Amino acid sequence: MAATGEERQVRKTIAAARALAASQLEAIFVERLYENVPPFDLANLDADALYAAAHEFLDHGRSRPGRKPKIRVTNPAYMKSRANGRAAHTVVEILNDDMPFLVDSVTAEINRLGLTVHLVIHPILKVKRDKNGRLRDILPEDTDEAGARAESWMRVEVDQHTSAETVSALKAGLENVLADVGHAVEDWQPMLGKAREIIDELTVRPPNLPDDDIDEARAFLNWLADDNFTL
């Protein structure tokens, strides 16, 4: 399908934002940050606005010691002078190991706090970091290079709030939610393994129960283990 005029214009704007990059790493980041964002969400932004957002987000992600989530909630200056009079928003920037449930969990927490989500940009980047967590490279998506790891880079725009109390509550809420997601994902494989152990045991050493009951229990556990239930 041929690109629409809006799509062509957005591509040109992204290319112009990339041209503003001060390094090859930054240029790659600009491209990867916006490559899967629907053109409608970027149509009213100029190259300066796109570059400023990418520049600030990359700076936030240049250092990530350890594997814990890194969260920043700000009201950056570039949001006050965006193209075509779009309203300024508070910006949430999150770095995390790639795992399921991140976007749904983050947006649910934001909504729980009574804030409206206006834009979510969420590339999954294959990155290399040194032993101190400093970002060294952004690699192709299909890389199998040793030391590469998949990271979730999530940038969310919400209703603008300048109250330190609101900003602090949002950051704390997101930290708690992401910790819960991390624990759930860590537990998922061991729980799945346990379910499969029980399935095997019901087959090899069935308990002294009616065959129909055993078959029903085994069928149910197989259904759970076949990605029909979030453990």
N, C-alpha and C positions, 0 to 999 in steps of 0.2 A: 504494500500500500504506500502510495506516495505521501511524503511528508506535507503537512499543512503549512500555511504561511506562518502560523504561530510557532510550530515546531522548528521551522527553519530559523526564525528569528531568535528563539531561545538557544539553539545550537550556536549561532553567531555570538550571542551574549556570553555563553559559557566559554567559547574560544577566546573572546576578548578578556574575560576574567582570568583565564589561564595565562594569557600573555602578560599579565601584571605580576605573575609569580616571580619571586626573587631567587628561586632555586628549582632544580629539576624535581626534587621531592615535593615541593609545594605545588608545582604544576601538575604532577600526577595526582596529588590529593584533590585539587580543584576539579579535575576531570572525573575522578572516581566518586567524589561527594555528590555530584549532580547528575551522573549519567542515567540513573533510573528514576529520577524525580519527574512526575508528570509535568509537561510543559505549562499547563494551566497554573501550577503553583509558583512558577518562576517568571511568568510572562510579563509581570509589571515591575520586575527588578532589573536594574542596570548592572553593567559589568563591575562597577565599583562596589555595589552592595553585595554581589555574589562573591567577589574576591575578599572583601572585608570579613564576611561571615566565615569563609573557608580559612582565611589566615588566622582568625581568632581560635577557631576550633582546632586547627592543627597545632597551634601553640599550646593549647590545653592538653593535647595528646602527645606532645613530644617526650614527656616523661611519665612513666607509669611503673613505679617500683612494685614488685610483687604482682599478684593476680587479682587483687580486690578491685571492685568498681571504683572509678574515679568520676566524681560528679561536680559540676560547677553550675550555679544559677546566677545569672548576671542580667543587667540592663545595659548592654554595650552602647557606646556612643554612636556606632554606625547605624543602629536601629532607629535613631531619632531623625535621620535624614534620608530615608529610603525613597526610591523613585515613586513618582505618581501619587504621592500623598498617602501611601499605605500606613495604617496605624502601627505605632511602635509596639513591640511585644517584649516580654521577658523571655530570655533564652536559657534553655536547659541543655547542657552538654554532658553526655555520659559515655564513658569508655568501659567496656566490660568484655570478658571472654565471650565468644559467641556461644549461645545456648538457646534452647526453646523458651517461649513465653515472655521474652523481654519486652516487646512493644506493647502487648496486651496488658502486662503487669504495670508498666510505666504509665500508660494512658489511663488505666483504671485508678491508679493512685492520684494522678493529677485531677481526674474528675471527682474523686472522693473529696478532695480539698476544695471543690467548688470552682475550679479553674477550667477554662475552655482551651482545648488543643486546636491551634490554628494550622500548624504544619509539622509534619514528622519527616525527617530525612534520616535514612538508616542504611548506610552501606556496611557490608561485611568486608573487612580488609584483611588480607594476608600481610602480616608485618614481621619485621625482624627487629628485635631490641637487644641491646647489650646487657651485660649482667646487672647493670644498675637501672635497667628499665628505660634507657634512652632510646628513642625511635631512630633506627638506622636506615630502614628502607621500607617501601610499600611495594609488594611483589604482585605479579599476575595472579588472578583468582585460582588458576589451575596449577599453581606451583606445588612441587613436592620437595622444595629445597629444605635441607636440614635446618632446624632452628626456626622455621616459619610458624606462626600461629595465627589463628583466625580470631579477629577482634570485632566486636560490635561497636560501631561509632554512631551514636544516636544524638541527633540535634532536634530539639523540640521547641517550637514557639508557642507560648501560652499568653493569656491575658497579661498585660503589663501590670506589675506590682513592684512598688519601690519600698514598701515597708520591710524593714530588716526582719521583723517577726515572721511575715509571710514567706519571705525568701528562705529563712532558716527552717521553717516548718516544712516547706516543700523539699528542701535538700534532705532533711532528716527522714521524712516519709519515704523518699525514693531510696535512701540507703537501707532502710528496713525492708522494703519490698524486694530490692535486689538481693539482699542477704537471704531472704526466704526463697527466692527463685533459685539461687545457688545451692541451697541445701536440698531443695526438691530435686534438682537435676542430678546432684551427687548421689542421692538415694535411689534414683529411678532404676539404674542398671542393677544394683544389688537386689532391689525388690523384684525386678523382672527375673533375675536369676533364681531367686527363691521360689517364685511361682513355677518356673520350669522344673525345679527340683521336686516340688510337690507333684507335678504332673507325672514325672518319671516314677515317683514312689507309688502313686496310685496305679500305675501300670505294672510295675515290677513286684511290689509288695502291697497289694490292696488291703485295706482294713476289712474287718469282719462286718461288712454292711451289704445290703441288697445291691446287686449289680447295677440296677437302674440308678441308684443314688450315686454310686461311684462314677458311672458314665456321665451323669449330669454334672457332678463336681468337676470332672476332668474337662468336659466340654466348656464349662463356664471359665475355668482357668485358661484354657486355650484361647477362648474369646478375649479375655483380658490381655493375654500376652501378645495377641495379634494386633496391637496398636488400636484397640477399640476403647481403651480406658487410659486416662492419664494417672499414672501411679505417683 
